[in-house]
Amino acid sequence: MRFGPVPIGEAAGLIAAHSVRAGDAVVKKGRAIGAEDAARLAASGIAEVVAVTLEPGDVGEDEAAQRLAAAVAGPGVGVEPPFTGRANLHAAQAGLLCLDEAAIGAVNRIDEAVTLATLMPFKPVVPGEMVATVKIIPYAVPGTVLDRALAVAVPAIRVAPYRLTRVAAISTLLPGLKASVVDKTLRTLDARLSPAGARIVGEARVAHDPAAVAQALRDAIERDGAELAVVFGASAIADRRDVIPAGIEAAGGVVDHLGMPVDPGNLLLLGRLGPGTATPVPVIGAPGCARSPKENGFDWVLQRLLAELPVTRDDIVGFGVGGLLMEIVSRPQPRDGGESADDA
């Protein structure tokens, strides 16, 4: 591709690098200059224009963007028609945005002319939401550059649909915990589940006791058919030997991880009922901040589980980068001093 000033008499058929207006003659940036356009510009006193001349093997910006976008689009992602060297990718369904970050980085390292930008990984998206965009910087790229980009491109951008829809909510009770607090907690959980098409299918309020928690968990699965259980403790989980983890183990489950480098959200527990079965039921011991509608670490784990995405120890410890979230009103103590909040 050649870029530079061209005498107006030689501009017909080339691409205008910048918009040109003279009298009633207008040629828009990125458009082909027609013979009539060139004549009208010349008649208006324009002697030369900055134009782009494609060379053999060059691929126009729109075609290049379209081909690359199609190559990186995975399941649940659609590609819109290109314009001005840009092809946008949109979610075709509700779910979590999953990215192959290594592949995206490989595409962006090919050449400065080729760019691929996305939303943050694991962002909840809705149908029609733009999740990524391919932008070709110049008006064309050498075919060899596009070929190199396509060679490293894989379906790196996909939307994992929500799959779990039946959620049990178990609340433990202690003197001083008002029923209105539990009621509000359930409304907040319901609002969190709604975008995923999930709902609360069983709700239990039991004593803050391992045996009571265990029975409630068994009922959630056997009676209510829950695919996921969330336990809200009247008191935050302080140790693997505390009430909620003990209740999970008494129900025949396992505790996979306690604690998370996300604040608010530090005191989250992740476990499973029916370990070793084909469809174990995940259990979240919710941190106290899950009673608040504001984003916290509970959201990150809940959303992945609803999409049946694995949440491993490595995933959880990786949350630390970006895991310092905004202070929330429900925390009784700020981070900058005083006793630590019991609802982290």
TORGUMI-534927 format. One record per residue (C-alpha): x, y, z; residue in one letter. Coordinates in steps of 0.05 Angstrom, whole numbers. Example, Ala and Ser with C-alpha at 12.3 -4.5 7.8 and 13.67 -1.06 7.14 Angstrom:
+--------+--------+--------+--------+
:   east :  north :     up : residu :
+--------+--------+--------+--------+
:    246 :    -90 :    156 :      a :
:    273 :    -21 :    143 :      s :
+--------+--------+--------+--------+
This chain:
+--------+--------+--------+--------+
:   east :  north :     up : residu :
+--------+--------+--------+--------+
:      0 :      0 :      0 :      m :
:     26 :     69 :    -19 :      r :
:      4 :    130 :     20 :      f :
:     16 :    202 :      1 :      g :
:     -2 :    262 :    -41 :      p :
:    -25 :    248 :   -112 :      v :
:    -40 :    298 :   -168 :      p :
:   -115 :    305 :   -175 :      i :
:   -111 :    283 :   -247 :      g :
:    -84 :    215 :   -225 :      e :
:   -130 :    206 :   -165 :      a :
:   -189 :    171 :   -198 :      a :
:   -196 :    100 :   -172 :      g :
:   -152 :    112 :   -110 :      l :
:   -176 :    115 :    -38 :      i :
:   -182 :    183 :     -4 :      a :
:   -137 :    183 :     57 :      a :
:   -174 :    244 :     86 :      h :
:   -241 :    276 :     72 :      s :
:   -237 :    330 :     19 :      v :
:   -289 :    385 :     10 :      r :
:   -285 :    440 :    -42 :      a :
:   -347 :    477 :    -63 :      g :
:   -401 :    426 :    -75 :      d :
:   -350 :    370 :    -86 :      a :
:   -342 :    323 :    -27 :      v :
:   -301 :    259 :    -22 :      v :
:   -304 :    223 :     45 :      k :
:   -245 :    192 :     79 :      k :
:   -235 :    119 :     61 :      g :
:   -278 :    123 :     -1 :      r :
:   -256 :    109 :    -72 :      a :
:   -247 :    173 :   -113 :      i :
:   -289 :    169 :   -175 :      g :
:   -271 :    202 :   -241 :      a :
:   -328 :    251 :   -232 :      e :
:   -305 :    267 :   -161 :      d :
:   -235 :    281 :   -186 :      a :
:   -260 :    326 :   -241 :      a :
:   -304 :    366 :   -193 :      r :
:   -247 :    374 :   -144 :      l :
:   -201 :    397 :   -199 :      a :
:   -253 :    447 :   -222 :      a :
:   -256 :    474 :   -151 :      s :
:   -182 :    487 :   -150 :      g :
:   -157 :    425 :   -115 :      i :
:    -89 :    407 :   -145 :      a :
:    -74 :    344 :   -105 :      e :
:   -103 :    298 :    -52 :      v :
:    -72 :    250 :     -2 :      v :
:    -92 :    182 :    -27 :      a :
:    -79 :    108 :    -17 :      v :
:    -58 :     63 :    -73 :      t :
:    -66 :    -12 :    -63 :      l :
:    -10 :    -56 :    -87 :      e :
:    -12 :   -128 :   -111 :      p :
:    -28 :   -174 :    -53 :      g :
:    -59 :   -121 :     -9 :      d :
:   -124 :   -137 :     26 :      v :
:   -173 :    -81 :     39 :      g :
:   -187 :    -61 :    111 :      e :
:   -259 :    -85 :    112 :      d :
:   -244 :   -153 :     82 :      e :
:   -184 :   -163 :    128 :      a :
:   -225 :   -144 :    189 :      a :
:   -282 :   -190 :    170 :      q :
:   -237 :   -250 :    157 :      r :
:   -199 :   -242 :    222 :      l :
:   -262 :   -230 :    263 :      a :
:   -293 :   -294 :    234 :      a :
:   -229 :   -332 :    252 :      a :
:   -230 :   -312 :    326 :      v :
:   -305 :   -317 :    337 :      a :
:   -323 :   -379 :    377 :      g :
:   -389 :   -409 :    401 :      p :
:   -441 :   -359 :    423 :      g :
:   -408 :   -301 :    385 :      v :
:   -431 :   -268 :    321 :      g :
:   -394 :   -222 :    273 :      v :
:   -425 :   -158 :    246 :      e :
:   -412 :   -132 :    175 :      p :
:   -347 :    -92 :    173 :      p :
:   -342 :    -17 :    165 :      f :
:   -283 :     30 :    162 :      t :
:   -236 :    -27 :    176 :      g :
:   -273 :    -51 :    237 :      r :
:   -311 :   -115 :    250 :      a :
:   -349 :   -120 :    315 :      n :
:   -364 :   -184 :    351 :      l :
:   -428 :   -190 :    392 :      h :
:   -455 :   -240 :    442 :      a :
:   -508 :   -285 :    411 :      a :
:   -531 :   -309 :    480 :      q :
:   -529 :   -292 :    553 :      a :
:   -470 :   -320 :    591 :      g :
:   -397 :   -307 :    611 :      l :
:   -345 :   -282 :    562 :      l :
:   -289 :   -333 :    557 :      c :
:   -223 :   -313 :    524 :      l :
:   -161 :   -348 :    500 :      d :
:   -115 :   -292 :    522 :      e :
:    -52 :   -324 :    493 :      a :
:    -84 :   -328 :    424 :      a :
:   -109 :   -257 :    428 :      i :
:    -40 :   -233 :    447 :      g :
:    -10 :   -272 :    389 :      a :
:    -56 :   -238 :    340 :      v :
:    -39 :   -169 :    367 :      n :
:     36 :   -183 :    363 :      r :
:     35 :   -199 :    288 :      i :
:     36 :   -128 :    263 :      d :
:     17 :    -58 :    287 :      e :
:    -35 :    -55 :    230 :      a :
:    -76 :   -111 :    262 :      v :
:   -112 :   -101 :    328 :      t :
:   -161 :   -143 :    368 :      l :
:   -194 :   -115 :    431 :      a :
:   -242 :   -150 :    478 :      t :
:   -281 :   -139 :    542 :      l :
:   -251 :   -166 :    606 :      m :
:   -251 :   -242 :    613 :      p :
:   -311 :   -274 :    648 :      f :
:   -353 :   -212 :    642 :      k :
:   -428 :   -228 :    643 :      p :
:   -457 :   -209 :    575 :      v :
:   -526 :   -206 :    545 :      v :
:   -549 :   -221 :    474 :      p :
:   -528 :   -166 :    426 :      g :
:   -474 :   -138 :    472 :      e :
:   -408 :   -122 :    437 :      m :
:   -354 :   -166 :    465 :      v :
:   -295 :   -152 :    419 :      a :
:   -274 :   -113 :    358 :      t :
:   -223 :   -123 :    303 :      v :
:   -194 :    -59 :    276 :      k :
:   -147 :    -55 :    217 :      i :
:   -108 :     10 :    226 :      i :
:    -88 :     27 :    154 :      p :
:   -134 :     23 :     94 :      y :
:   -105 :    -43 :     73 :      a :
:    -54 :    -94 :     97 :      v :
:     -7 :   -138 :     58 :      p :
:    -37 :   -206 :     47 :      g :
:     24 :   -237 :     80 :      t :
:      8 :   -199 :    145 :      v :
:    -64 :   -222 :    144 :      l :
:    -42 :   -293 :    131 :      d :
:      5 :   -291 :    191 :      r :
:    -51 :   -264 :    235 :      a :
:    -99 :   -318 :    211 :      l :
:    -47 :   -371 :    223 :      a :
:    -46 :   -356 :    298 :      v :
:   -121 :   -340 :    303 :      a :
:   -165 :   -392 :    336 :      v :
:   -237 :   -386 :    361 :      p :
:   -210 :   -347 :    420 :      a :
:   -274 :   -310 :    439 :      i :
:   -335 :   -349 :    462 :      r :
:   -395 :   -340 :    507 :      v :
:   -407 :   -396 :    557 :      a :
:   -482 :   -399 :    567 :      p :
:   -513 :   -405 :    636 :      y :
:   -534 :   -477 :    648 :      r :
:   -552 :   -485 :    722 :      l :
:   -620 :   -458 :    738 :      t :
:   -642 :   -490 :    804 :      r :
:   -610 :   -458 :    866 :      v :
:   -622 :   -473 :    939 :      a :
:   -613 :   -419 :    991 :      a :
:   -598 :   -440 :   1063 :      i :
:   -593 :   -390 :   1119 :      s :
:   -567 :   -406 :   1189 :      t :
:   -597 :   -368 :   1247 :      l :
:   -571 :   -341 :   1313 :      l :
:   -605 :   -296 :   1364 :      p :
:   -602 :   -225 :   1340 :      g :
:   -606 :   -241 :   1265 :      l :
:   -671 :   -209 :   1242 :      k :
:   -717 :   -245 :   1194 :      a :
:   -718 :   -182 :   1152 :      s :
:   -643 :   -189 :   1140 :      v :
:   -653 :   -259 :   1113 :      v :
:   -712 :   -236 :   1071 :      d :
:   -670 :   -181 :   1040 :      k :
:   -612 :   -230 :   1028 :      t :
:   -659 :   -276 :    989 :      l :
:   -685 :   -218 :    947 :      r :
:   -613 :   -198 :    932 :      t :
:   -595 :   -270 :    912 :      l :
:   -657 :   -274 :    868 :      d :
:   -636 :   -210 :    832 :      a :
:   -566 :   -240 :    821 :      r :
:   -595 :   -304 :    792 :      l :
:   -645 :   -271 :    746 :      s :
:   -598 :   -250 :    690 :      p :
:   -575 :   -322 :    685 :      a :
:   -646 :   -349 :    681 :      g :
:   -636 :   -384 :    748 :      a :
:   -683 :   -383 :    808 :      r :
:   -687 :   -404 :    881 :      i :
:   -722 :   -471 :    883 :      v :
:   -713 :   -485 :    957 :      g :
:   -705 :   -440 :   1017 :      e :
:   -688 :   -463 :   1087 :      a :
:   -674 :   -427 :   1153 :      r :
:   -639 :   -472 :   1203 :      v :
:   -600 :   -469 :   1267 :      a :
:   -527 :   -448 :   1263 :      h :
:   -506 :   -520 :   1273 :      d :
:   -469 :   -571 :   1229 :      p :
:   -523 :   -624 :   1234 :      a :
:   -577 :   -574 :   1214 :      a :
:   -536 :   -549 :   1156 :      v :
:   -522 :   -620 :   1133 :      a :
:   -596 :   -639 :   1134 :      q :
:   -615 :   -575 :   1096 :      a :
:   -563 :   -591 :   1043 :      l :
:   -589 :   -662 :   1035 :      r :
:   -660 :   -636 :   1029 :      d :
:   -638 :   -584 :    977 :      a :
:   -614 :   -639 :    931 :      i :
:   -661 :   -697 :    945 :      e :
:   -725 :   -657 :    955 :      r :
:   -716 :   -593 :    916 :      d :
:   -671 :   -618 :    859 :      g :
:   -621 :   -562 :    870 :      a :
:   -562 :   -559 :    822 :      e :
:   -526 :   -508 :    865 :      l :
:   -531 :   -491 :    939 :      a :
:   -514 :   -425 :    973 :      v :
:   -507 :   -424 :   1049 :      v :
:   -511 :   -356 :   1084 :      f :
:   -483 :   -363 :   1154 :      g :
:   -509 :   -323 :   1212 :      a :
:   -435 :   -316 :   1230 :      s :
:   -378 :   -312 :   1179 :      a :
:   -337 :   -374 :   1166 :      i :
:   -273 :   -368 :   1206 :      a :
:   -241 :   -436 :   1198 :      d :
:   -248 :   -502 :   1160 :      r :
:   -275 :   -532 :   1225 :      r :
:   -329 :   -479 :   1231 :      d :
:   -404 :   -494 :   1225 :      v :
:   -415 :   -489 :   1150 :      i :
:   -354 :   -529 :   1127 :      p :
:   -370 :   -581 :   1181 :      a :
:   -441 :   -584 :   1156 :      g :
:   -418 :   -596 :   1084 :      i :
:   -374 :   -653 :   1106 :      e :
:   -429 :   -682 :   1150 :      a :
:   -473 :   -684 :   1087 :      a :
:   -420 :   -726 :   1052 :      g :
:   -389 :   -667 :   1015 :      g :
:   -320 :   -638 :   1012 :      v :
:   -292 :   -568 :   1022 :      v :
:   -248 :   -549 :    964 :      d :
:   -225 :   -480 :    985 :      h :
:   -236 :   -430 :   1041 :      l :
:   -216 :   -357 :   1032 :      g :
:   -207 :   -314 :    971 :      m :
:   -161 :   -256 :    953 :      p :
:   -220 :   -212 :    937 :      v :
:   -243 :   -156 :    983 :      d :
:   -302 :   -155 :    995 :      p :
:   -308 :   -230 :    991 :      g :
:   -249 :   -257 :   1031 :      n :
:   -290 :   -306 :   1072 :      l :
:   -321 :   -346 :   1015 :      l :
:   -321 :   -422 :   1018 :      l :
:   -326 :   -468 :    958 :      l :
:   -346 :   -541 :    965 :      g :
:   -383 :   -599 :    932 :      r :
:   -436 :   -649 :    950 :      l :
:   -432 :   -717 :    918 :      g :
:   -357 :   -716 :    904 :      p :
:   -338 :   -770 :    855 :      g :
:   -407 :   -772 :    823 :      t :
:   -421 :   -752 :    751 :      a :
:   -457 :   -688 :    772 :      t :
:   -431 :   -663 :    839 :      p :
:   -471 :   -604 :    867 :      v :
:   -428 :   -542 :    881 :      p :
:   -438 :   -508 :    948 :      v :
:   -419 :   -437 :    963 :      i :
:   -410 :   -415 :   1035 :      g :
:   -427 :   -342 :   1022 :      a :
:   -387 :   -286 :   1053 :      p :
:   -427 :   -234 :   1090 :      g :
:   -418 :   -184 :   1034 :      c :
:   -461 :   -228 :    990 :      a :
:   -520 :   -198 :   1027 :      r :
:   -504 :   -133 :    991 :      s :
:   -525 :   -122 :    918 :      p :
:   -459 :    -89 :    903 :      k :
:   -407 :   -129 :    865 :      e :
:   -362 :   -172 :    908 :      n :
:   -323 :   -236 :    902 :      g :
:   -386 :   -278 :    911 :      f :
:   -410 :   -254 :    843 :      d :
:   -347 :   -279 :    808 :      w :
:   -355 :   -349 :    835 :      v :
:   -430 :   -353 :    828 :      l :
:   -430 :   -331 :    756 :      q :
:   -378 :   -383 :    735 :      r :
:   -414 :   -439 :    771 :      l :
:   -480 :   -420 :    738 :      l :
:   -445 :   -427 :    671 :      a :
:   -416 :   -494 :    693 :      e :
:   -346 :   -467 :    686 :      l :
:   -295 :   -498 :    733 :      p :
:   -272 :   -457 :    793 :      v :
:   -206 :   -485 :    817 :      t :
:   -157 :   -464 :    871 :      r :
:   -114 :   -433 :    816 :      d :
:   -174 :   -393 :    792 :      d :
:   -189 :   -368 :    861 :      i :
:   -118 :   -348 :    879 :      v :
:   -114 :   -313 :    811 :      g :
:   -171 :   -267 :    831 :      f :
:   -122 :   -227 :    873 :      g :
:   -101 :   -184 :    814 :      v :
:   -160 :   -136 :    809 :      g :
:   -191 :   -166 :    871 :      g :
:   -191 :   -102 :    912 :      l :
:   -261 :    -77 :    899 :      l :
:   -298 :    -16 :    921 :      m :
:   -316 :     -7 :    994 :      e :
:   -389 :    -26 :   1006 :      i :
:   -438 :      7 :   1053 :      v :
:   -455 :    -58 :   1090 :      s :
:   -384 :    -67 :   1117 :      r :
:   -385 :    -43 :   1190 :      p :
:   -311 :    -28 :   1190 :      q :
:   -269 :      6 :   1136 :      p :
:   -205 :    -25 :   1112 :      r :
:   -162 :     30 :   1139 :      d :
:   -167 :     13 :   1213 :      g :
:   -208 :    -16 :   1269 :      g :
:   -231 :    -87 :   1278 :      e :
:   -242 :   -128 :   1215 :      s :
:   -313 :   -135 :   1191 :      a :
:   -348 :   -201 :   1205 :      d :
:   -381 :   -201 :   1137 :      d :
:   -321 :   -201 :   1090 :      a :
+--------+--------+--------+--------+
